[in-house]
Amino acid sequence: MPKTYAAAYNGIQYFGNWVYDGTRRYTSIQYSRCIFTFSGSFVRVYFNTRPDGGMAKIYVDGEYQATVNTENSENLKQMLFEKTDIAGDKIHEITVVSEKVKSRPHAVLEVWSFEADAIVNYAEYMRDLKLREYDEIARGVKKTSDPKTWKKVAYKATCPQGGVKIKDRIFTKMMADNNKIIKYDFNVPFYCEDNGVDEIYGGVDGPGWSHFLPASNEARLLAGAYNFLLWEEDAELRAIGEKIMADITARMRDDGYFNYYPESESFDDDVTPFSERKNYDRVFWTRAMLYAHNAGNADGLHNARKMYNWLEKQPQHLSHMVCGTNSTNAYPGLPLMANSEVGEDSDMLTVQKYFDQDYLLKTLADENSLAVVNYPGHQPHCYALLIIEALADEYRATGERKYLDALMGGYEIWRKYYIHIGGTAAICEVDGPYPPGSYYITTGHNGETCSSVFWCLINMRLMQLFPGEERYAKALEESLFNAIAACRTAEDGWTRYHVRFHGEKEWGRNWNNCCEVAATMFIPTVPSYIYSADEKGVFVNLYIASDYTGDNMDISMKTEFPYNGKVELTVTPKSTEEKTLRIRIPEWQTTAVDIYLNGEKQAEGKPGSYVEMKRVWQNNDTLTFAFDLSPRLIKYTGDDQPRDNSDRYAMLCGPMLMALTQVRKEEVLPLRNRLTIEPTIPRINMSPEQMLESLKEESPMHYSVDRFKFVPYYAIDKEYFTCYPIIEE
């Protein structure tokens, strides 16, 4: 028997700009959304049609279904959408999204009711599943799989851990700044001790680090130093890395415990209820020790193994680990160890027993858009990305399909609903909730740097698991050239906690926050993503001027990308065998790309693919091609829409997000305002088509229009700006 649920029912979730008068839900602002989750084989949506009725797009399980028009000469309750062929045992969701009606700017969309077999209150559903599974975890009785059934999954192509020298103008400076900061910070007194000085929360400036995350600072410097040493020798960095590792070795107990703080604080929420120490520190120490091993430190693997030998013998603590605060921060550590040279079955058995959450894995696999915002417990939702990263490594360690399904489903949720135009992860650990598709470009807590780092680490894994699928390299490219390039201040290279898109960029400072830890670790890894290789040859993934030395061939890449779309690759083979060079043609490229070999057209590349060039390569074989970096516009669809329904757009040139400058302070929407006041936003009084035609290129990647200038977003430092101006006649 079908059941009807009125729009005011508390299980229906509303996001954006809705008005509720006690019985009715309506909106006149575009991109407002409501989501109804249900079970069964059918769903129907009823609207109140009215003379000023608006438009809406309807999606079922993320797939577009129809556009409905609720305009009518009289007020009537009408069924305007029905779907009766829904199958499967998953929970389904139907999403209604309000559309702008240009001829009627104040048109009203009024949802009346939904009809289905049964509604599912998604927040309560997630909470119930969590409590049931957390009870099993807390009692230590959660089942694990049999290691005899595991089948390790090898990367099909691997990113290099040496042999790349970058020569571009963006990332060489970033790496040099990072290098400088590591050396400076290492010499700050008490750089990783709890000295009682808290510079974050009102303490005095001076020598010493915040006591909030003292130990992860050690991992930050260790990881940053050794990641740089993969590509270039530096005696001072080598000495820093060896000193830190020697300190770890010296204080490590025989059982493997070595933290700065008492063992009880490693787990006990009663001691440090909101501390990230016990989770964040462990993961970053794991990363740093494995990086140290890759760069030649003999103690890296040994110390990492001892650390986990201790952890895995703590069932009294592990039994409430994932149930505590910020536990997601620790999730990737054990899977990282499982796939290392000293990995053991116990690593995966421990993560399966104490960290895996099967209810969450299924929710992610089903690609339900509400999985992230309704992830229960004291878990900063941006750190759900660490679960996605862990799933990739769990799949590699076991070959179990449930990990792959959850990985790919979780990836799609983030790609569709939580990654900004330009590749920045949208949500952070405070100032939420962050509903799917909300974005909130005008809040100060936006685009947390470490979230974008985690997004890059996920795409790096997927690029190696599924080489030749262009979208993972595209995602990496967008994040690197925008979020990562923008996270450092221009003058001194300090880390920004958030990479804002509107108003003023956040100041940077060496204060040992989580984003500084992640950025310092990650920036020196950039050379590893430009190329990857398998036994057949080499993939060219990113266009960053560089020299590559590989097993199959050496490549010299000459380019001024992204300031110029021309690329030249010169190949030096290592044998007389036939090898394949795969050249990425970015999805943002609007037309096919002609590829020339030694001056003669050899192939044509389709956007969103890799072109395979298979041959017996000769010394100094030269490939040339060019990308179109012409400006293009993408409409902003987030929740903080102008109250007059004006359209905001981002401008991109290739992968580069552009910023509108020469903006007056009074034209900037206050960062913390989202929905409550009529914002003043820089406006270009032209249609999008007219604006693109009116752009004047003053220099590469610098455009002027009207009284404004567009420059690369990463280059913005202290000026007022927006990445999302109104562009409308």
Secondary structure as UniProt FT lines:
FT   STRAND          3..6
FT   TURN            7..8
FT   TURN            10..11
FT   STRAND          13..15
FT   STRAND          19..20
FT   STRAND          25..27
FT   TURN            30..31
FT   STRAND          33..50
FT   TURN            51..52
FT   STRAND          55..60
FT   TURN            61..62
FT   STRAND          63..69
FT   STRAND          76..83
FT   STRAND          92..99
FT   TURN            102..103
FT   TURN            105..106
FT   STRAND          108..119
FT   HELIX           122..139
FT   HELIX           147..149
FT   STRAND          164..166
FT   HELIX           171..186
FT   TURN            189..192
FT   TURN            199..202
FT   HELIX           214..229
FT   TURN            230..231
FT   HELIX           235..251
FT   TURN            254..255
FT   HELIX           263..266
FT   TURN            269..271
FT   TURN            273..274
FT   HELIX           277..281
FT   HELIX           282..294
FT   TURN            295..296
FT   TURN            298..299
FT   HELIX           300..311
FT   TURN            312..313
FT   HELIX           315..318
FT   TURN            319..323
FT   TURN            325..326
FT   HELIX           327..330
FT   TURN            331..332
FT   HELIX           333..338
FT   TURN            341..342
FT   HELIX           345..354
FT   HELIX           358..365
FT   TURN            366..367
FT   TURN            369..374
FT   HELIX           381..383
FT   HELIX           384..398
FT   HELIX           401..417
FT   TURN            421..422
FT   TURN            436..437
FT   TURN            441..442
FT   HELIX           449..465
FT   TURN            467..468
FT   HELIX           470..478
FT   HELIX           479..484
FT   HELIX           485..486
FT   TURN            490..492
FT   STRAND          502..503
FT   HELIX           514..522
FT   HELIX           523..529
FT   STRAND          531..534
FT   TURN            535..536
FT   STRAND          537..540
FT   STRAND          546..549
FT   STRAND          553..559
FT   TURN            561..562
FT   STRAND          566..573
FT   STRAND          579..585
FT   TURN            587..588
FT   STRAND          593..597
FT   TURN            598..599
FT   STRAND          600..605
FT   TURN            607..608
FT   STRAND          609..615
FT   TURN            619..620
FT   STRAND          621..626
FT   STRAND          631..635
FT   TURN            643..644
FT   STRAND          648..653
FT   TURN            654..655
FT   STRAND          656..661
FT   HELIX           665..667
FT   TURN            671..672
FT   STRAND          683..684
FT   HELIX           688..694
FT   STRAND          696..699
FT   TURN            700..701
FT   STRAND          702..705
FT   TURN            706..707
FT   STRAND          708..712
FT   HELIX           713..715
FT   STRAND          721..722
FT   STRAND          726..727
//
